[in-house]
Each structure stands twice: as structure tokens, then as C-alpha cells.
């Protein structure tokens, strides 16, 4: 069967044969080859596939099938313990959801009930998720950052040459299409971000659309263009600032709610854009956090630098 | 509409099972993206548009990019032979 052209191109790209980063590697006598013997990656696959003869391989397969079966059984048993869907008997579940549906709009002020629940009623959980994102991005930076301490001069020269080659062979069509599309994408992302308390969407979805827009910008115009408005300082300021803003807002809400104090955040008229108290600022904070994290993942996986 | 839903569910099953039988990693990523697209349409049909938007943006868009980049940097570190089944 003939494989389509786009698949062949994608395969070549993932194998690093496309003119991009790997082209200069071919010029300098294939640098990855001598390192391949001493890299710890060698032990990885052999450990997974059973280092020894055929008996080990069979054992590995048996163990894989066994663990899959046990996991599936545990999951199915857990499902069997869940209460029946829509049953009158499971009162606690019904009470909570009825409270959310009937009084959510008066108590919190957002017409999108899902946002009400995940950002205010269950706001502490969502704050934990944001912290997980922050920790994930920090771990990626720790593991994948390329600086003068963990690379040789030749590697850095290769990276610079790859950037230069990238600039020369940049795709003109992609640039022009991006110039037309970028305002639309940004507007869509901002709409989903800021309208999260009125319509489906919110911080996570809008933030990942904004992050995707940044990734597209990096691909179309090169990394220097993105660095001119989004460098290390902006990244750290936005990321830490958004997380701290979120923490302050959620702590304030929990403190006020637990002590029965009056909440000074105005709830506004349900349905207007400036309403629902803390939800709009929290959505913006979550969106900025997610956008920064997505772009940082992309750049650190790709080139090891922001 | 219910037929469409069943078709999507069958497609999900086919994708989830066929991941186990692919020998290379790139088709796995493509199948995963297909899985996410169908799942986001199913969320939409089940009237969960919040989840549908998030699945389409994060699960299909960002995750696929990250997987492809990880695949690429794996090849670069391994000299082109790691990560593949023998």
C-alpha cells in the first residue's frame, strides 16, 4: 500500500531529516552517533522488552497481559459500586446537584453552571490543578533546559546553526496565512477566556488556544519574533503573577465564606460580561497560566530554551 | 443522531484497540489525535460543550504537538533507533 505524502513528510520530520535542526548535524560528521553508546537510553528499551532470551520475553508479555487484566477488573468492579444513574435512592448526590442548579446563579452569579462549580464551589480543586500545571512546567524546565552547564560548545553551535537555517528556509505561505489568521485566533481565544462565565469555555480552553497561537507564531515568524514580546522575564512575571492572583482570590473567597462575612466582590447582573464576582479574574489568571505553560512545554521540548 | 453517536463510539473502540497493534510510534500519535477528535464530538452530542472545547484544544491540539516534539527529540538523542519496537 502506498503511504500518502503528508505521512512521509511527517515521518521525516519526526526522524529529524527535514531541513531544520538536524541538517547541520549531518554536516558535522553525525554527532549523535558516538554519544549513542554511552547514553543511559540503552538500558531503557532492553529493560522494558526483557533483557534475556525468549523466556524473559514471554514472561514480559504474560506479565503485561496479566497487569492489564487486573487493572481492567479493578476499574469494572469500581464501576459496579457506583450508584445507578438517576436513581431516587442516592440522595446526597441529588441534593448537591439540585443546590448547584437552583441557587448557583443567585449565589455565585455566573450563568454557566459548570464554571460556577469548578471555579467557586470546587475552586480549591481547580487551584490545585493550576499548581500541578506550574509544577509540571517547572519540572520540564529543570529537565530540558539547554544552558552553558549541560551542553558542549559544539551543541550550542549546532543549535544556533539550526536557528539560522530555520530563518533561511522559513515557509512563506505559512507566514502569510498566519498573518491573516492570527487576529482571528487571538480574538477567539480571548472570547473563550473572558466569556467563560456566560458560555462554554473558560480558563483552560481559552488559555490553550492562546498558547497554540503563540506556538503558531513561533513556527511562522521564528523564535526571535516571539522573544521580542515574550521572553524569560515576561514568562516568569506572568506565570507567577497569575498563580498568586488566583491564590489571593480563592483564599479571600474561602475565608469570607467560612466566616459568614459579607463578600465585597460585586456579583452584578447575571448574564452581563462584568458579573459573577471573582470568576472573571480567576478565568483570566488560569488562562494566562495555561498559555504560558503550553508555550513553555513547546519550546523546551523543541529547542530547550524559551 | 443516535446512529451517528453509535458510529463514533465504534470508532473510539477501533482507535483504542488499534493503538496496541501499531508497530511504530508516529501512527500511534495520529490515532490518538483521531480518538480525541471523535471524543470531543461525543462530548458535544452529550451536551457537555465545556468538555468538548477543552478536549479539542488540549487533547487534540496541544497534546499532538507535544507528542510529535517528544518523538523528534527522542530520535535526536537516540541516534534514530530508540523508541521503536524491534
Interface residues (C-beta under 8 A of the other chain):
Chain A: X7 X10 X11 X13 X14 X15 X16 X21 X22 X25 X32 X33 X35 X36 X39 X41 X44 X45 X49 X112 X114 X115 X192 X200 X201 X202 X204 X205 X208 X209 X211 X212 X215 X294 X297 X298 X301 X302
Chain B: X26 X49 X50 X52 X53 X54 X57 X58 X61 X62 X65 X66 X68 X69 X70 X71 X72 X73 X75 X76 X77 X78 X79 X80 X81 X82 X83 X86
